[in-house]
């Protein structure tokens, strides 16, 4: 993989294949990069997505799980 300038990768994050990660990107811990990423953004999760979208997805999953456990 080809990392741009000032890329920050959290613990246990990884890339696969010949990918390009743009300048000033941040990959959250345990992020799995499987596609090229634009610079200047914060990513997380697996498959990789914008961190804010990943956090929203995790909140939705937690709500659904809570609803099911109350039944």
Buried (B, 14 or more C-beta within 10 A) or exposed (E): BEBBEEBEBEEEBEBEEEBBBBEBBBBBEEBBBEEEBEBEBBBBBEEBBBBEEBBEEEEEEEEEEEEEEEE
